[in-house]
Amino acid sequence: MVEQELISNDITAVAPQDARDAGIAAPEFEYRAYDATGLAGLIRNGDTCAGELLDMAISRAEAVNPQINAIITPLYDHARQQIDAGLPDGPFTGVPFLLKDLLCALEGTPMSNGSAAMRGVISPRDSELTRRFKQAGLVIFGKTNTPELGLMGVTEPKAWGPTRNPWHLNHTPGGSSGGSAAAIAAGIVPMASAGDGGGSIRIPAACCGLFGLKPSRGRVPTGPYATDFWDGAATEHVLTRSVRDSAAMLDAIGGPDASAPYPVAKAPGFSQGLLTPVRKLRIGFTSRSFVGRDVSDDAIRATESSASLLRSLGHEVEPVTLELDGAQLADSYLTMYFGQVAADMDFMAGQLGTRFAQLEVEDATRVLGYLGKTITAADYVTAKRRWNGLTQTMNAFHQKYDLLLTPTLASEPVEIGAFNPPLAEALAMKVINGLRLHKLLLKSGMVKQMALDSLEKLPFTQLANLTGQPAMSVPLYWTEQGLPLGTQLIAPLGDDLTLLQLAAQLEQAQPWFHRTAPL
C-alpha cells in the first residue's frame, strides 16, 4: 500500500505549526493536519473549542476504529462531562487524548491491562500520571488496546483481538502500546499515552511512523499504585507525531511524586530547550543484533540512511562494535520478565479473590507466570545485579560517544499472528499448564530459547530499559512496501534533552509529519 498526503498545504515542512502560521482560517480546518500543540493553539485563539475537537476525534474514531481495533473502551460521555466541568489551563487544554489500557488508571473506569481476567475491574482513583495528563488540560475519551499485561511487542490480546497497523492492515502496529500508536497513525488523535518496559514506546513508534521517546528512569511518576514498574525497567510517556508535543508533555508530567523511590529533580523545560539548536554530536552506530540474531536488509538500510543524514547535518558518525554481552543482557531481562509476570498474576489473583491457577489468562501468560515462580530470590537478585554491568558498558561507550544509533526493530513490522506459537508449541503449553510441568520445562532450556526467539525481531530496545537511559525511535525510513521502520538513538542517563533537540533537527531536515497512513 502506498502512502498518501493528507493535505496539500505544507503545514509541517519545517515543524508542525499553528493554523494561523499556515494561513488556514478556522473553523474550516483539517483536524488531522495539526499536532496537539497546534490544536491547543486553535482553542487559545478562539478558532475552535474543546467540544468541537472532541466531536472530530470521535467522528474519526468511529470511521476507522472498526478496521484497526485501536480503541477498546470508548469514554465519550466521560469526556463530555470533563469538558462541561471545566478544563484546567494547561499546555494542551481541550485536546482529545487516549489512555493506554495498562497502568494508567482513570477513576471510575475499567482497566483490563489487556487481560480477560481484569475486564470490568474499575479503577478506584486516578494514577498520578493520569492526574497530570488531566492537569495538562487533555480530554480523555477512550482507552487503547494492549497485549495481556503489556508482555508482547505486538498487540494481539485474546481478550480484545488484534490491533492493526494503519499503514498496512495485515501488519502489526507493534506493542505493547500498539493501540495508542495505531490511533495516532490513523488520525484519531495526535498524541496518546504509552509505556515502555522493553521497547513498548519505541517499537510501536517504529512500526507506525511516529516519534517515541522513552524517558530516563525516574523522570515520570509511577504512583500511587507502585513505587516503580518492573524494578525501574519500565516507564511511561506518550507517542506523538511531532517532537514538540513530546517535549511539552514531558514538561507537563515530569518530576517525582510521593511514591518515587529515588526522587529525580524536575528537569529544566524541554520545550524551551528545543529553541536551542543541538550541538555537534559524536555518534556511534551499529546494526548488529544485541542477541546475535539476523537483522533484515531494510533495518540495516534504515540505520545507514539515518547515519548518512546525521553526517550531512554536521555530526560525527562512525560504525562501532559495542562490547556488550548479549547472553547476559537476554538472561537478565528474561529473568526479570518471568518474575514480574508471576508477581503480577499473584496480585491479580488476590485482587479478584481467586487462585493463581484459576486466573482467566492466555496460555503463554500462564506459562510465563509459572516459570517466574520457579526462579529463586537469589536468581532474581543476581540477574538484577547484572544490570550494573550493562550500565558500566554503556558508561564506557559514552566516554567516547554522545549517542548510540541502532535500528529500532530487526525487521519491518511483522504480519498479524507472526508471534503466535506454532500449533505444536501451543498444544504443549496447554499440556504444561494442565500438568504443571513448568519446572521441568525451565530446566530443559526450551522456554528461554522460545523467549530468545521472540526477541529475534526486537533485540535492540531492552538495553535502555535495564540501564535506565533515555532512548527514542525516529521515523526516518519507509520500506518499498510502504511500511515505516524507525531508527533508535540512546543517550546517557538523564540526557533526554539532547535526544529531543536532535529529533527536532531531524524533523526539520527530513519531515515526517506530512506522511499519513493510507487508511
URGI-V442594 format. One record per residue. RES is the residue in one small letter. PHI is phi in whole degrees, 0 to 359 (* if undefined). OMEGA is omega in whole degrees, 0 to 359 (999 if undefined). D_LAST is the distance of its C-alpha to the last C-alpha in Angstrom with 1 decimal. Layout:
# URGI-V442594
RES/PHI/OMEGA/D_LAST
RES/PHI/OMEGA/D_LAST
This chain:
# URGI-V442594
m/*/185/9.7
v/262/179/10.4
e/295/175/9.1
q/222/177/9.2
e/275/182/11.2
l/285/185/10.4
i/226/181/14.1
s/270/180/17.1
n/287/188/19.6
d/266/183/20.4
i/293/190/20.4
t/233/180/20.2
a/298/176/21.9
v/256/176/24.6
a/198/179/23.4
p/302/182/21.3
q/232/176/23.7
d/292/183/24.4
a/299/182/23.7
r/300/180/27.3
d/295/181/27.4
a/264/178/24.8
g/77/180/26.7
i/261/181/24.1
a/273/175/26.0
a/276/7/25.0
p/274/181/24.2
e/278/181/22.1
f/228/180/19.6
e/266/183/15.9
y/308/186/15.4
r/284/179/12.6
a/277/186/15.0
y/242/166/17.4
d/276/184/18.3
a/294/178/20.5
t/297/178/23.6
g/295/178/22.6
l/296/178/21.7
a/298/178/25.1
g/295/177/26.7
l/300/180/25.6
i/294/181/27.2
r/299/181/30.3
n/278/180/30.7
g/79/181/30.5
d/276/176/27.5
t/202/180/25.7
c/219/183/26.4
a/300/181/25.2
g/297/179/24.8
e/294/178/22.7
l/296/178/20.3
l/299/179/20.3
d/299/179/19.5
m/294/180/16.4
a/295/180/15.2
i/295/179/16.1
s/300/178/14.4
r/294/179/11.0
a/299/181/11.9
e/292/180/13.0
a/282/189/9.9
v/246/185/7.5
n/298/177/10.4
p/303/180/11.6
q/273/187/8.9
i/248/178/9.4
n/56/180/12.9
a/274/181/13.2
i/265/180/15.7
i/253/179/18.8
t/226/175/21.2
p/291/179/20.4
l/229/187/23.2
y/294/180/22.8
d/295/177/26.5
h/301/181/27.4
a/295/180/25.4
r/294/176/27.1
q/295/178/30.4
q/299/179/29.8
i/293/182/29.3
d/298/181/32.3
a/285/181/34.5
g/97/184/33.9
l/263/175/31.9
p/296/176/33.7
d/274/182/33.8
g/224/182/31.7
p/292/183/29.4
f/234/183/26.3
t/302/177/27.9
g/89/183/25.5
v/277/178/22.2
p/296/188/20.0
f/210/178/20.0
l/238/176/19.3
l/260/169/21.9
k/294/184/21.5
d/278/180/23.5
l/205/176/26.1
l/74/184/29.1
c/280/183/27.9
a/283/176/30.1
l/238/187/29.8
e/310/175/33.0
g/82/180/33.0
t/236/180/29.6
p/287/173/28.9
m/222/187/28.0
s/269/188/27.6
n/54/177/27.1
g/76/187/24.9
s/243/175/28.0
a/299/180/29.1
a/298/186/32.5
m/255/180/31.4
r/298/178/29.3
g/89/178/30.9
v/284/187/32.9
i/264/178/33.1
s/286/183/33.4
p/285/178/36.8
r/201/179/36.0
d/292/164/33.5
s/289/180/33.3
e/298/180/34.5
l/294/177/31.1
t/299/178/29.6
r/301/180/32.6
r/288/173/31.9
f/302/181/28.2
k/294/178/29.6
q/295/176/32.4
a/286/177/29.8
g/95/182/28.8
l/291/179/25.4
v/255/186/24.3
i/272/184/23.4
f/235/177/21.3
g/175/177/20.2
k/237/188/20.6
t/252/186/18.1
n/291/178/18.5
t/208/175/20.8
p/295/183/22.8
e/304/180/26.3
l/60/179/28.4
g/69/192/25.8
l/271/188/27.4
m/240/175/24.7
g/273/172/22.4
v/231/183/19.7
t/240/185/18.6
e/220/181/19.8
p/291/178/22.6
k/293/181/24.3
a/293/187/24.8
w/235/182/21.1
g/86/186/19.3
p/285/167/16.8
t/267/186/13.8
r/246/184/11.0
n/279/180/9.4
p/300/178/5.7
w/285/177/7.0
h/196/191/8.4
l/294/178/8.8
n/276/185/12.4
h/247/182/13.2
t/281/169/14.4
p/274/185/13.4
g/87/180/17.2
g/200/6/19.8
s/271/180/21.5
s/268/185/19.4
g/293/179/16.2
g/296/178/15.2
s/296/181/15.7
a/298/181/13.9
a/296/180/10.7
a/297/179/11.2
i/290/182/11.8
a/298/180/9.0
a/274/176/6.5
g/84/178/9.0
i/286/177/11.3
v/219/176/14.2
p/272/186/15.4
m/200/179/17.7
a/208/183/18.6
s/287/182/21.6
a/203/177/22.1
g/222/188/25.1
d/214/177/26.4
g/247/178/29.2
g/193/182/28.5
g/128/193/25.4
s/284/164/23.1
i/264/186/22.0
r/288/181/22.0
i/296/177/20.5
p/297/176/17.1
a/301/180/17.2
a/296/182/17.8
c/286/190/15.0
c/245/177/12.2
g/71/183/13.6
l/242/172/15.5
f/264/180/19.2
g/222/179/21.2
l/251/167/24.9
k/269/183/27.2
p/290/175/30.3
s/300/176/33.9
r/306/178/35.6
g/85/183/37.0
r/289/186/35.0
v/245/184/33.0
p/292/181/34.9
t/238/184/34.8
g/281/356/37.2
p/270/185/38.6
y/277/182/37.6
a/206/173/38.1
t/278/171/40.0
d/201/178/37.4
f/247/177/34.7
w/53/179/35.6
d/55/179/38.7
g/92/179/36.9
a/286/185/34.4
a/254/175/31.5
t/213/180/30.4
e/236/175/27.7
h/191/179/25.8
v/223/165/22.2
l/257/184/19.0
t/217/170/18.0
r/269/182/16.2
s/245/178/19.7
v/290/184/23.1
r/296/177/25.0
d/296/180/23.2
s/297/180/24.2
a/295/181/27.7
a/295/179/28.2
m/290/178/27.1
l/295/173/29.5
d/298/186/32.2
a/286/187/31.5
i/254/186/31.5
g/290/179/33.8
g/111/185/37.4
p/288/170/39.3
d/237/185/40.0
a/295/181/43.0
s/271/187/41.7
a/297/180/41.3
p/289/179/43.6
y/224/187/44.0
p/304/176/43.0
v/255/181/41.4
a/302/178/42.2
k/300/185/39.5
a/284/172/38.4
p/302/187/38.8
g/300/177/35.8
f/285/177/32.8
s/298/178/31.4
q/298/180/34.8
g/297/179/34.9
l/292/179/31.9
l/286/178/34.2
t/263/180/36.3
p/300/178/35.2
v/295/178/35.0
r/286/174/38.2
k/295/185/38.6
l/246/170/37.7
r/255/189/38.9
i/235/173/36.1
g/261/180/36.6
f/230/176/33.9
t/211/174/33.7
s/247/181/31.3
r/281/181/33.7
s/302/179/32.5
f/292/181/34.4
v/247/171/35.1
g/75/179/36.1
r/253/182/33.3
d/288/175/31.4
v/236/186/28.7
s/290/179/26.3
d/300/180/26.7
d/296/179/23.3
a/297/177/24.3
i/293/179/27.6
r/297/179/26.2
a/300/181/23.9
t/291/181/27.0
e/293/177/29.3
s/296/178/26.9
s/295/178/26.8
a/298/179/30.6
s/295/178/31.0
l/299/180/29.0
l/297/176/31.2
r/299/182/34.3
s/296/179/33.4
l/270/175/33.2
g/100/179/36.8
h/274/177/36.4
e/268/186/38.6
v/232/181/36.5
e/212/178/38.1
p/292/180/37.5
v/224/169/39.2
t/252/183/40.3
l/282/181/39.6
e/281/187/42.7
l/239/177/40.8
d/274/184/41.9
g/298/179/38.8
a/295/178/40.6
q/293/177/41.8
l/301/182/38.3
a/296/181/36.9
d/295/180/39.9
s/297/180/39.9
y/293/184/36.3
l/292/177/36.5
t/298/176/39.7
m/299/182/38.3
y/300/179/35.2
f/299/182/37.3
g/296/180/39.7
q/292/177/37.0
v/297/178/35.5
a/300/180/39.0
a/294/179/39.7
d/297/180/36.4
m/291/174/37.3
d/300/179/40.8
f/298/179/39.5
m/300/180/37.3
a/299/178/40.2
g/295/181/42.5
q/294/183/40.1
l/267/180/39.6
g/67/180/43.3
t/227/179/42.8
r/267/178/43.7
f/311/185/41.6
a/290/184/41.8
q/263/181/40.6
l/298/179/37.3
e/273/180/34.3
v/238/180/32.4
e/290/183/30.7
d/302/181/33.1
a/296/179/32.0
t/297/180/32.4
r/298/178/35.8
v/300/179/37.0
l/299/179/36.0
g/297/178/37.8
y/294/177/41.0
l/297/177/40.9
g/301/179/40.8
k/287/178/43.9
t/274/181/45.8
i/280/180/45.4
t/281/176/48.5
a/301/180/48.7
a/296/178/50.3
d/300/183/47.5
y/294/181/44.9
v/294/178/47.0
t/299/179/47.7
a/297/180/44.0
k/295/179/43.3
r/296/179/46.2
r/293/178/44.6
w/303/180/41.8
n/296/177/44.5
g/298/177/45.0
l/294/178/41.4
t/298/180/41.7
q/293/176/44.9
t/300/180/43.2
m/288/175/40.5
n/301/178/43.2
a/296/178/45.1
f/302/184/42.0
h/283/170/41.5
q/293/182/45.1
k/250/186/44.1
y/237/177/40.3
d/286/185/38.4
l/222/171/35.1
l/251/179/33.9
l/250/177/30.9
t/216/165/29.2
p/297/169/25.9
t/279/179/23.9
l/242/177/23.1
a/273/178/25.3
s/200/174/22.5
e/298/178/18.8
p/306/185/16.8
v/284/177/18.3
e/285/176/17.0
i/304/179/17.0
g/90/183/20.7
a/296/181/22.1
f/268/177/24.1
n/292/179/25.6
p/292/174/29.3
p/304/184/30.8
l/305/182/32.5
a/298/180/35.9
e/291/179/35.0
a/296/178/33.3
l/293/179/36.5
a/298/179/38.6
m/296/178/36.9
k/295/179/37.7
v/295/180/41.3
i/301/180/41.6
n/296/181/40.5
g/289/185/42.9
l/259/179/45.9
r/56/182/45.2
l/261/189/45.7
h/292/180/43.7
k/295/179/46.6
l/297/181/47.3
l/293/180/43.7
l/297/180/43.7
k/297/181/46.9
s/290/182/45.7
g/81/184/43.0
m/296/185/40.4
v/291/178/38.2
k/296/177/38.2
q/293/177/37.4
m/298/180/34.4
a/294/177/33.3
l/298/178/33.9
d/299/180/31.8
s/290/177/28.9
l/278/185/29.4
e/304/181/29.2
k/275/187/25.5
l/226/187/26.0
p/267/191/29.5
f/259/193/29.2
t/265/188/28.2
q/293/183/31.0
l/306/183/33.8
a/293/176/32.8
n/290/181/32.7
l/285/179/36.3
t/274/181/37.6
g/83/184/35.9
q/287/172/34.7
p/286/181/31.8
a/211/182/29.0
m/223/170/25.6
s/246/184/22.6
v/242/184/21.4
p/275/184/18.3
l/242/187/20.2
y/213/172/19.1
w/234/179/16.3
t/285/178/17.3
e/298/178/17.7
q/277/177/14.9
g/86/179/12.5
l/262/176/12.9
p/292/176/14.3
l/208/189/18.0
g/285/177/19.8
t/244/182/23.5
q/259/171/25.9
l/228/183/28.9
i/240/181/31.7
a/245/175/34.4
p/299/180/37.8
l/307/178/37.9
g/91/185/37.7
d/262/178/36.3
d/299/185/32.9
l/297/180/33.5
t/300/177/33.8
l/299/181/30.4
l/295/178/28.9
q/296/178/30.9
l/293/179/29.9
a/299/178/26.2
a/296/177/26.7
q/295/179/28.4
l/294/179/25.8
e/298/179/23.1
q/284/183/25.3
a/285/183/26.1
q/220/188/22.7
p/301/177/20.1
w/240/187/16.7
f/301/183/15.6
h/284/181/14.3
r/279/184/12.0
t/237/180/8.4
a/295/186/5.6
p/278/181/3.8
l/268/999/0.0
